[in-house]
Amino acid sequence: MKKYNKLLFLVKRRFLTILLLFLAAVAHAQRPKVKNLTTFDDKKLHFGFSLGISSLDFGIKHYTPIGDNPDFKSKIWTGDTRQIVANDTVRADIDKNVPGFTVSIISCLRLTRDLELRFLPGLSFGERRLVYNIPVVDTNSSYDESNYEYSIKSTFLDFPLLIKYKARRINNDRPYVIFGVAYRQDIARTANEDLVQLKNSGFYAEAGAGWDTYLLFFRFSVEAKVSIGLFDQLGKAPDSTQRQYYSNAINKLTSNIFTLSFHFE
């Protein structure tokens, strides 16, 4: 009985300690602080710049089997371990995410107290690696029977137009959400002999969330955003010097991008 009472006393003491610490933390958070940049959100127009890291992905829809593609034609290639025929299944998947980099200029127009229109033209670099279920043979590189990977590099001119909805400011912090559209032009040259070619441009739907922090001289924001390609980005099959079944196996290829940005305004 004595041990039980002692244990109960310890539990109560721990509970009270945790409760007091919690109440103290809440009281500290609610305590008014010196606000920075109190007139920042009253500006009709302001500018800044953004740095970010990105990860590019593909949404892939295949012809299964490859013979469902009316453009597919079986052909014997010297050096292939076997011939690809109409009832074969050739698949490509993203191997792993490769970090990319993006830099943008911020132009921001105040619409209401809680809404902003944002235009962030910029430049971004990225790479996607497709892994096939058959060896990848590229006539532009040395033959390697153990290679199942094909790399696609992109350099985008980005033109996102976004609406930013901000919650009420809490001291020097303000969470927000964003949504809008973006147009991207890929200026990386795609040669006719590339195994998988992409279209040079595309439209994206964008959505994300972030957190504004008002510092002494500028507003710093951390933002996570996803961009979903709206249309098929698969280009034409390579010329006759290349094996075309790597491209023929793909029915539709959409581009998806995740970006973690750091804004300075």
Beta strands, then each sheet from edge to edge (+ up, - down):
strand 1: 45-62
strand 2: 92-94
strand 3: 99-110
strand 4: 115-119
strand 5: 122-132
strand 6: 149-166
strand 7: 173-186
strand 8: 201-214
strand 9: 219-229
strand 10: 250-264
sheet 1: 2+ 5- 3+ 1- 10+ 9- 8+ 7- 6+ 4-
end
